[in-house]
């Protein structure tokens, strides 16, 4: 059980590192909190919450994997290398796709009830 709590601590340390050092991670967390506040505002149903939370988890996870890739690439290749650039660009592209699709999901689920609320 002690090993479990140590592993949990390492994971939390990784989250804190990403939040502290990555501006995109902070942006994604702000967007996640905003989506949750809007979800409460429009009283999302459980299935809608599940989809929104899954989309948030995918984006945050992708951003953290991107951070891990960037750190590993920086360690392995401190100087510029075209293959290192490709690794970083592909990881960043994965985050972009996840974020774009999540934004669309958010608009599809939260947009209509929010629109009705303001009309």
C-alpha positions in Angstrom: 0.0 0.0 0.0 2.9 2.3 0.7 4.1 1.8 -2.9 0.7 2.9 -4.1 0.8 6.2 -2.2 4.3 6.9 -3.4 3.2 6.3 -7.0 0.3 8.6 -6.5 2.6 11.2 -5.1 4.9 10.9 -8.2 1.8 11.3 -10.5 0.7 14.4 -8.6 4.2 15.8 -8.9 4.0 15.4 -12.7 0.7 17.2 -12.8 2.1 20.1 -10.7 5.2 20.2 -12.9 3.0 20.4 -16.1 0.8 23.1 -14.5 3.8 25.1 -13.3 5.9 25.0 -16.5 3.5 24.6 -19.4 1.4 27.6 -20.4 -0.8 25.4 -22.6 -1.5 23.1 -19.7 -2.7 26.1 -17.7 -4.9 27.2 -20.6 -6.4 23.7 -20.9 -7.1 23.6 -17.2 -8.8 27.0 -17.4 -10.9 25.8 -20.4 -11.8 22.6 -18.4 -12.9 24.7 -15.4 -14.9 27.0 -17.6 -16.6 24.0 -19.3 -17.5 22.6 -15.9 -18.9 25.9 -14.7 -21.0 26.2 -17.9 -22.1 22.6 -17.5 -23.4 23.3 -14.0 -25.0 26.5 -15.3 -27.1 24.6 -17.9 -27.7 21.5 -15.7 -26.1 18.9 -17.9 -27.4 15.4 -17.7 -25.2 12.5 -16.5 -24.4 11.3 -20.0 -23.5 14.8 -21.2 -21.3 15.2 -18.1 -19.6 11.9 -19.0 -18.8 13.1 -22.5 -17.6 16.5 -21.3 -15.4 15.0 -18.6 -14.0 12.4 -21.1 -13.1 15.2 -23.5 -11.4 17.1 -20.7 -9.4 14.0 -19.6 -8.3 13.4 -23.2 -7.0 16.9 -23.7 -5.3 17.1 -20.3 -3.7 13.7 -20.8 -2.5 14.6 -24.3 -0.9 17.8 -23.0 0.9 15.8 -20.2 2.1 13.2 -22.7 3.3 16.1 -24.9 5.2 17.5 -22.0 6.8 14.2 -21.2 7.8 13.8 -24.9 9.3 17.3 -25.0 11.3 16.7 -21.8 12.6 13.3 -23.0 13.5 14.7 -26.4 15.3 17.7 -24.7 17.3 15.2 -22.6 18.2 12.9 -25.5 18.9 15.7 -28.0 19.8 19.0 -26.3 20.9 20.5 -29.6 18.5 20.9 -32.6 17.9 17.8 -34.5 15.3 17.4 -37.3 14.0 14.1 -35.9 13.7 15.6 -32.4 11.7 18.4 -34.0 9.4 15.9 -35.6 8.8 14.1 -32.3 7.9 17.3 -30.6 5.7 18.6 -33.5 3.8 15.3 -33.7 3.1 15.3 -29.9 1.9 18.9 -30.1 -0.3 18.0 -33.1 -1.9 15.3 -31.0 -2.8 17.8 -28.4 -4.2 20.2 -31.1 -6.4 17.5 -32.5 -7.7 16.5 -29.0 -8.3 20.1 -28.1 -10.1 21.0 -31.3 -12.4 18.0 -31.1 -13.1 18.6 -27.4 -14.0 22.2 -28.2 -16.5 21.0 -30.8 -17.9 18.5 -28.3 -18.3 21.2 -25.8 -20.1 23.5 -28.3 -22.4 20.7 -29.3 -23.3 19.7 -25.8 -23.2 23.0 -23.9 -23.9 25.4 -26.7 -27.6 24.8 -27.3 -28.8 25.0 -23.7 -26.5 28.0 -23.1 -28.0 29.7 -26.1 -31.5 29.0 -24.8 -30.5 30.4 -21.4 -29.5 33.7 -22.9 -32.5 34.1 -25.2 
